[in-house]
Amino acid sequence: MNKTQHYIQGKWIDGTGDGTPILDSVTGEHFTSVTTEGLDVPGILQYGREKGETLRKMTFQQRGLMLKKLAMYLVKHKDPFYELSYRTGATRVDSWIDIEGGFGNLFANASLRKLFPDQSYHVEGDPIDLSRGGRFMAHHIMVPRLGVAVHINAFNFPVWGMLEKCAVNWMAGMPAVVLPAPQTAYLTELVVKEIIASGILPEGALQLISGTTPGILDTVQSQDVVTFTGSASTGKILRNNPQIIEESVPFTMETDSLNASILGQDAIPGTPEFDLFIKEVRKEMTVKCGQKCTAIRRIIVPSTLMEDVQNELGKQLDKITIGDPRLKEVRMGALVNDAQRNSVKEQVQKIAKTANIVYGSLDEVETIGADAKKGAFIKPILLREDNPFKNEAAHITEAFGPVSTMMPYKNMDEAIELAQMGKGS
């Protein structure tokens, strides 16, 4: 059985042991495994720190042109990425967001070189006089950190998730150690293989550890940085790692979000705004099978328009065909795996203790070109919470799939209060 490989210390290697089976999201086929057993994690981080000297010495102009060259190279080699991405349950449109959205991050960061000098550091702003007569002054100078950027990523964007972070640290002159989520690490692996084959990056600028790696933070140092994208519960555990605290390592965390979309009181049926609202809610519920941190989880609607929104949104969701994402007629593929489907169902059931499921079913789904029992398919679920100020489940529970909850408001103050109950989402 094939194993998803790691690119560490300048070479591709397999982990030891059988590893964790990874299944095709659509067919349920076991086609690869992930294992990080046998890896010298402290050695990997130290290798990046030492080899990062080349990247640190490059000027902003050189780094920016390097990113642009890499982006253009990947665009020319993107077709295999799309083909493999189908295994994640993603349609062509879903994959475009992930794959070419990732390339877009490289292009965008490359263009930032125009804002910086042709040198390896940046003098920020003007000197600040902190005393009379200029005897005591301060001036910010931005230089590359001497460590590595450790990126622990989520399963939903295996390409974008890597490139949006790496583009930043490469532009800043820092090497990266990327840890994609095991469920979709095989797609990240394919992209990294193409990146390494291009020869565009200096050695050590990118290392890949494909899968969950216990102890990855145990030897981080004060010059390193760590980013995490995933569940809030996991993020809190990582953020409180003793080594992170002891070394004061910068830790950036992106976790659960319960984004809201508010329909204005004057956006009644028949207006362009009403139609746009329905269209965007449907899209955000179903693109990537709802596995997006930007998906609309809470639909805040004037109380007088609840029935209209429920009926029209139901009609539009009826048009969403589910099945093999390779088929042109399919609009929504599968969740990443059966475990994720079970998780979505559990979260929906929590919300449904007070809210009603007004569209969809947790147990039945019709598919095109795929076996609904073998793939991780689920029907879009629309819930209705008529007492959102009393019942908080819809404000604190994220079902990370094609799920959203309607809730009414009477005036704009109530709409704002409901939005704020998501605590910043």
C-alpha positions in Angstrom: 0.0 0.0 0.0 1.2 3.5 -0.9 2.3 5.8 1.9 2.1 9.6 1.7 5.7 10.7 1.9 7.6 13.4 3.8 10.1 15.9 2.4 12.6 16.5 5.1 16.3 17.4 5.3 16.5 17.5 1.6 15.0 14.2 0.7 11.7 12.3 0.3 11.2 9.5 2.9 8.5 7.2 4.2 7.5 7.0 7.8 7.8 3.7 9.5 4.9 1.4 10.5 1.7 0.8 8.7 0.2 4.2 9.5 -3.4 5.4 9.4 -5.5 4.3 6.4 -6.7 7.2 4.2 -9.9 6.6 2.2 -11.2 8.2 -1.0 -14.0 10.5 0.1 -16.2 9.5 -2.8 -15.6 5.7 -3.2 -14.4 4.7 0.3 -11.3 3.1 -1.3 -8.2 2.8 0.9 -5.5 4.2 -1.4 -2.8 5.6 0.8 -1.7 5.7 4.5 0.0 8.3 6.6 2.6 7.7 9.3 5.1 10.0 11.0 6.8 7.3 13.0 10.5 7.3 12.9 10.9 11.0 12.0 13.6 13.1 13.7 11.4 16.1 14.5 14.1 18.2 16.3 16.5 17.5 13.5 13.9 18.6 10.9 13.4 22.0 12.7 17.1 22.5 13.1 17.8 21.7 9.5 15.3 24.5 8.5 16.9 27.0 10.8 20.4 26.3 9.4 19.5 26.1 5.8 17.3 29.2 6.1 20.4 31.4 5.9 20.1 31.4 2.1 16.6 32.7 2.2 17.4 35.3 4.9 20.2 36.8 2.8 17.9 37.2 -0.3 16.4 40.7 -0.8 12.7 41.4 -0.9 13.0 41.8 -4.6 14.6 38.4 -5.0 12.1 36.8 -2.7 9.1 38.4 -4.5 10.4 37.3 -7.9 10.9 33.8 -6.6 7.3 33.7 -5.5 6.1 35.0 -8.8 8.2 32.4 -10.7 6.9 29.6 -8.5 3.3 30.7 -9.0 3.7 30.7 -12.8 5.4 27.3 -12.7 2.5 25.8 -10.6 -0.1 27.2 -12.9 1.5 25.3 -15.8 1.5 22.1 -13.8 -1.9 22.3 -12.2 -3.9 19.5 -14.0 -2.7 16.6 -11.8 -3.7 18.6 -8.7 -7.2 18.8 -9.9 -7.4 15.2 -10.7 -6.2 14.1 -7.3 -8.4 16.7 -5.6 -11.5 14.7 -6.6 -10.5 12.1 -4.0 -11.0 14.8 -1.3 -14.7 15.0 -2.3 -14.2 18.3 -4.1 -15.8 19.4 -7.4 -13.9 21.3 -10.0 -15.2 24.5 -8.6 -14.3 23.5 -5.1 -10.8 22.6 -6.2 -10.4 25.9 -8.1 -10.8 27.8 -4.8 -8.2 25.6 -3.1 -5.6 25.2 -5.9 -5.7 28.4 -7.9 -6.6 30.3 -4.8 -3.3 29.1 -3.4 -1.5 30.3 -6.5 -3.2 33.6 -6.0 -1.6 34.0 -2.6 1.8 33.5 -4.2 1.1 36.1 -6.8 -0.3 38.6 -4.3 2.6 38.3 -1.9 5.0 38.5 -4.8 3.6 41.9 -5.8 4.3 43.2 -2.3 8.0 43.4 -3.3 7.2 46.7 -4.9 6.6 48.2 -1.4 10.1 47.1 -0.2 13.7 48.0 -1.0 16.1 45.8 -2.8 17.7 44.6 0.5 17.1 41.8 3.0 15.7 44.1 5.7 13.2 47.0 5.9 13.5 50.2 7.8 10.0 51.0 8.9 8.7 54.5 9.2 10.6 57.5 10.6 12.7 57.7 13.7 10.8 58.5 16.8 12.3 61.1 19.2 11.8 60.0 22.8 13.7 62.8 24.4 14.7 66.4 24.0 17.4 67.1 21.5 17.3 63.7 19.9 19.5 62.1 22.6 17.1 59.1 22.9 15.4 57.8 19.8 13.7 54.7 18.4 13.5 53.2 15.0 11.9 50.0 13.8 14.0 47.7 11.6 12.3 44.6 10.2 14.7 41.6 9.7 14.0 37.9 9.1 13.7 35.8 12.2 16.4 33.1 12.6 14.0 30.2 13.1 11.4 28.3 11.1 7.7 28.8 10.5 5.8 25.7 11.6 2.4 25.5 9.9 -0.2 23.1 11.3 -3.0 23.1 8.7 -6.6 21.9 8.3 -7.9 19.3 6.0 -10.3 21.4 4.0 -7.7 23.4 2.0 -4.6 21.3 1.4 -3.2 23.6 -1.2 -4.4 27.0 -0.2 -3.7 26.3 3.5 -0.1 25.7 2.7 0.6 28.4 0.1 -1.3 31.3 1.9 1.0 30.8 4.9 4.3 29.9 3.1 4.0 32.9 0.8 4.1 35.2 3.8 7.1 33.5 5.6 9.1 33.2 2.3 8.5 36.8 1.5 9.7 37.6 5.1 12.8 35.4 4.6 11.8 32.4 6.8 11.8 28.7 5.9 8.7 26.6 6.5 7.9 23.2 8.0 4.4 22.3 6.8 2.2 19.8 8.6 -1.0 19.2 6.5 -3.9 17.4 8.1 -3.6 13.6 7.4 -7.0 13.3 5.7 -5.9 15.3 2.7 -2.1 15.4 3.1 -1.7 13.4 -0.2 -2.7 16.4 -2.2 -0.3 18.7 -0.3 2.4 16.1 -1.0 1.7 16.2 -4.7 2.0 20.0 -4.8 5.2 19.9 -2.8 6.7 17.4 -5.1 6.1 19.8 -8.0 7.5 22.7 -6.0 10.7 20.7 -5.2 11.0 19.5 -8.7 10.9 23.1 -10.0 14.2 23.9 -8.2 12.9 27.5 -7.6 13.1 27.5 -3.8 16.5 27.4 -2.0 17.1 24.1 -0.2 15.5 24.1 3.3 12.9 26.7 2.5 10.2 24.1 2.5 9.9 20.8 4.4 6.8 18.7 4.6 5.7 16.4 7.4 2.6 14.6 6.1 0.4 13.9 9.1 -0.2 14.3 12.8 3.2 14.7 14.6 3.2 14.4 18.4 6.0 16.5 19.8 6.3 18.9 16.9 6.2 21.8 19.4 8.4 20.3 22.0 11.6 21.7 20.6 10.5 25.0 19.0 12.6 28.0 19.9 12.1 31.7 20.5 13.1 32.6 16.9 10.4 30.2 15.5 6.8 31.0 14.8 3.8 28.6 14.8 0.5 28.8 13.0 -2.5 26.6 13.5 -5.7 26.1 11.5 -8.3 23.7 12.8 -10.6 23.1 15.8 -10.7 25.5 18.7 -10.3 22.6 21.2 -7.0 21.4 19.5 -5.8 24.9 19.1 -6.1 25.7 22.8 -4.1 22.6 23.7 -1.3 23.5 21.3 -1.2 27.2 22.4 -0.7 26.1 26.0 2.3 23.8 25.1 4.9 24.4 27.8 7.6 25.0 25.2 5.5 27.6 23.4 5.1 29.4 26.7 8.6 29.0 27.9 10.2 30.3 24.7 7.5 32.9 24.1 7.0 31.6 20.6 4.5 33.6 18.5 1.4 31.4 18.0 -1.3 32.3 15.5 -4.5 30.4 15.6 -7.5 30.3 13.2 -10.3 28.1 14.5 -14.1 27.6 14.6 -16.3 30.3 13.1 -20.0 30.8 13.1 -20.3 33.5 10.4 -23.6 35.3 10.0 -25.3 36.8 7.0 -28.1 39.4 7.7 -31.0 40.1 5.4 -32.1 43.7 5.5 -35.7 44.5 6.4 -36.3 46.1 3.0 -34.9 43.2 1.0 -38.2 41.6 0.4 -39.0 38.9 -2.2 -38.7 40.2 -5.7 -35.8 42.6 -5.0 -32.3 41.9 -6.4 -31.0 42.0 -2.8 -33.3 39.1 -1.7 -32.3 37.0 -4.7 -28.6 37.7 -4.1 -29.0 36.8 -0.4 -30.6 33.4 -1.3 -27.9 32.7 -3.9 -25.0 33.5 -1.6 -26.4 31.5 1.3 -26.9 28.5 -0.9 -23.4 28.8 -2.3 -21.8 29.2 1.1 -23.7 26.2 2.4 -22.7 23.9 -0.5 -19.3 24.9 -1.9 -16.6 22.5 -0.5 -19.6 20.6 1.0 -19.8 23.4 3.6 -16.2 22.7 4.8 -15.1 26.3 4.8 -14.2 28.6 7.7 -16.1 31.4 5.8 -19.3 29.4 5.3 -22.5 31.1 6.5 -23.6 29.2 9.6 -26.2 31.6 10.9 -28.9 33.2 8.6 -30.3 36.3 10.4 -33.6 37.2 8.8 -36.4 39.7 9.5 -39.2 37.8 11.4 -41.7 38.8 8.8 -39.6 37.2 6.0 -38.7 33.9 7.7 -41.2 31.8 5.7 -40.2 33.5 2.4 -36.5 32.8 3.0 -37.1 29.2 4.2 -39.3 28.4 1.1 -37.0 30.0 -1.5 -33.8 28.6 0.0 -35.4 25.2 0.1 -36.2 25.5 -3.6 -32.7 26.5 -4.4 -31.2 23.7 -2.3 -33.4 21.2 -4.3 -31.3 22.1 -7.3 -28.0 20.9 -5.7 -27.1 17.6 -7.2 -24.9 15.4 -5.0 -22.5 12.7 -6.1 -19.2 11.9 -7.9 -17.5 15.4 -8.1 -15.9 14.3 -11.5 -19.3 14.5 -13.1 -20.3 17.9 -14.7 -23.9 17.6 -13.5 -22.8 17.2 -9.8 -22.9 20.4 -7.8 -21.8 19.1 -4.4 -19.4 16.3 -3.6 -18.6 14.5 -0.4 -17.3 15.4 3.1 -13.7 14.5 3.6 -14.4 11.2 5.3 -17.0 9.2 7.3 -15.6 10.5 10.6 -16.3 14.0 9.5 -19.8 13.1 8.4 -20.5 11.6 11.9 -19.1 14.7 13.5 -21.4 16.9 11.4 -24.4 14.8 12.4 -23.5 15.1 16.0 -23.2 18.8 15.9 -26.5 19.1 14.0 -28.2 17.0 16.7 -26.9 19.5 19.3 -28.4 22.4 17.5 -31.6 20.5 16.8 -32.3 20.1 20.5 -34.0 23.5 20.3 -34.0 24.2 16.5 -36.0 22.4 13.9 -34.6 20.8 10.8 -36.7 22.3 8.0 -34.7 21.0 5.0 -32.7 17.9 4.5 -32.1 14.7 6.3 -29.3 13.2 8.4 -30.0 9.7 7.2 -31.0 9.9 3.5 -29.1 11.3 0.5 -29.5 10.7 -3.2 -26.3 10.6 -5.2 -25.3 10.6 -8.9 -22.6 8.3 -10.1 -21.5 7.2 -6.6 -22.6 4.8 -3.9 -24.1 6.9 -1.1 -23.1 4.2 1.5 -19.4 4.1 0.5 -18.8 7.8 0.1 -19.0 10.5 2.8 -22.1 12.1 1.4 -24.7 14.2 3.2 -27.6 16.3 2.2 -27.6 20.0 2.9 -29.3 20.7 6.3 -31.2 23.9 7.0 -32.3 24.5 10.6 -34.7 27.0 12.1 -34.2 28.5 15.5 -37.2 30.7 16.4 -35.9 31.7 19.8 -32.2 32.6 19.1 -31.8 34.9 22.2 -32.8 32.1 24.6 -31.2 29.1 22.8 -27.5 29.5 22.2 -26.6 26.2 20.5 -26.7 27.8 17.0 -24.3 30.5 18.2 -21.7 28.2 19.7 -21.9 24.9 17.8 -20.3 24.6 14.3 -21.4 21.7 12.2 -18.5 21.8 9.7 -20.5 20.7 6.6 -23.4 21.9 4.4 -25.4 23.2 7.5 -26.9 26.5 8.4 -29.5 27.8 10.8 -32.1 30.5 10.2 -33.1 32.9 13.1 -35.4 35.9 13.2 -34.9 39.5 14.3 -37.4 42.3 14.8 -35.2 45.3 14.4 -31.6 46.2 13.5 -30.5 46.3 17.2 -31.6 42.7 17.5 -29.9 41.7 14.3 -26.6 43.2 15.6 -27.0 41.5 19.0 -27.6 38.1 17.3 -24.5 38.6 15.1 -22.4 39.4 18.2 -23.5 36.2 19.9 -21.2 34.5 17.5 -18.3 36.1 19.4 -16.6 37.7 16.5 -17.4 35.2 13.8 
